[in-house]
Amino acid sequence: MKREGQIKVDSENLFPIIKKWLYSDKDIFLREIVANACDAVKKYKSLCSIGETEDDNVKPRIDIKLDKDAKTLMVSDNGIGMTEEEVEKYITQIAFSGAQEFLEKYKDQTDSDSGIIGHFGLGFYSAYMVSDTVEIETLSYVKDAKPVHWVSDGSHTYEISDGSRTERGTTIIMHLSEDGKEFLDEYKIKAILKKYCHFLPYEIYFSSANEAKKEDEEEKPINNTEALWLKAPKDCTTEEYEDFYRETFTDMNLPLFWIHLNVDYPFRLKGILYFPKQTDKLQVMPGEIKLFANRVYIADNIKEVVPEFLMLLKGVIDCPDLPLNVSRSFLQNDGEVAKISKHITKKVADKLISVFKNERKDYESYWDDISPFIKFGCIKDEKFYDKIKDIILYKSINGDFKTFAELPKQGDKVYYVSSTDLQAQYIKMFKDNDLDAIILEHNIDTHFVSFLEYKENETKFVRIDSEIGEALKSDSAENEESNNEIIDIFKNALGIEKLTVKAEALKTTDTPAIITINEYERRMNDISRIYGNMFGEASKASETLIVNTDNEVVKKLSSIDEDKRTLLCKHIYDLAVISQRKLTAEELDGFVARSVQVMGLV
């Protein structure tokens, strides 16, 4: 018998708001409908487990069927189903949550970690974002229950009558609207299911009424019912971790190592964070942290839960206790969120410390890949630095790794290299004189050096080409008059007004001259360049030409004619510039021309 009723809405005009503005992305309607189907199956299995009903041993499943000709999308489950009274109660009273009532009723008999997703009772109505009309065919698990049919076109009215379903469960039939016609594309539907429902616990099957099924074609679920992060870490193999990584992130490069999160108190949180191999050694490559709530995908890289620096990792985090808003799209302000974020940071720090202490060689082999992430984390979170500062490694020019306490110092100074190619001559000078320096050539090191000087304020970091330390100077007696003569010779020959010229006796006698560049001014230039000169173009860092008075060619300059002397001075300057930076096109032309002239002196 058919009758009519009116949908009960708590406040006037709420229904169109739900249909149009509750969800930020139309794709989410399918997540909500499938999640509800999953809840229905879970409820039935829970009732069976406590003896509330007898299990009929029918394998749980969810079916999604697309019919392009009829313009319908159907989601069907073999879960708990609904009686007519329950349809009236849970469907027609918007914001009355069936899942919430179910949990309250059976809270003392079912597992507290029930995995039931629904909370606000609004998910069903997301179907109207893409549908003109929605039908429900349902049959309750209750003995002698009658099937029920419900239909509404999204207005304030609905029709309810006897249904045609013969097996327990619920079918939602969405008659797609003009606004929802994009969801008649089976590839789009599959993509949405993979994104949002790939790890739901019951098998999901997709079919299209417009495609003939091949003979002997094996029916396969489109989801993976085994969410690896829910297993105990001791039960997971290396192969499983690596396979899960490939499947989830389509990255053929194996991760370096991973952290399996498994927390039950003071909140529930499980997940796996992977340290990916960095493919670009100069740029920090972005990661991807997928956030789930009871296996349902919510979003990527939610900064309230995952600290910004951890977003350089790849991984999944499943936290059923997240205070999501009604659309599950955003977090509500809650003190628990901050606790979750801090706990994740702590677990990452603990893992790094453990690998350093127990697998030092492996840790060193990972260092080039994980150092940008660690340094970024230190800059963003000083507490993270304070916890892991003793396991930060610094690679030396000799190829070994040192902690901060082991850094090679000259007084209070630590020398570093920002480019092993451009600063090769300076590195050679250091090695020839049994001196050491550390290599900091990633883009993030420009910021990290300044951060280190702030945290470790008794240590000064100096780039290897910024000054000549006392250890590189020769013990030869200085002749001030002779040095001043050399300075004048070079100033007159080069005619570069802003260039400072100094004469020093260096231990490396085969190097006629080197250039040093002001450390502070160069850092300002580097930062300005990184930020695209947003603060205005910085002036060029001042350079100083250090002429080596112990070099044989330099010693002879005062005794040769002026033309040859000028040519040699310019050539010596060219060689010093080449050892410090790349020549401009104009400088390169001049260098080639002078090189030909120098060869003519032979």
Secondary structure, 3 states (H helix, E strand, C coil): CCEEEECECCCCCHHHHHHHHCCCCCCHHHHHHHHHHHHHHHHHHHHHHCCCCCCCCCCCEEEEEEECCCCEEEEEECCCCCCHHHHHHHCCECCCCHHHHHHHHCCCCCCCCCCCCCCCCCHHHHHHHCEEEEEEEEECCCCCCCCEEEEECCCCEEEEEECCCCCCEEEEEEEECCCCHHHHCHHHHHHHHHHHHCCCCCEEEEEECCCCCCCCCCCCCCCCCCCHHHCCHHHCCHHHHHHHHHHHHCCCCCCCEEEEEEECCCCCEEEEEEECCCCCCCCCCCCEEEEEECCEEEEECCCCCCCHHHHHCEEEEECCCCCECCCCCCECCCHHHHHHHHHHHHHHHHHHHHHHHHCHHHHHHHHHHHHHHHHHHHHHCHHHHHHHHHHCCEEECCCCEECHHHCCCECCEEEEECCCCCCHHHHHHHHHCCCCCEECCCCCHHHHHHHHHHHCCCCEEEECCCCCCHHHECCCCCCHHHHHHHHHHHHHHHCCCCCEEEEECECCCCCCEEEEECHHHHHHHHHHHHCCCCCCCCCCCCEEEEEECCCHHHHHHHHCCHHHHHHHHHHHHHHHHHCCCCCCHHHHHHHHHHHHHHHCCC
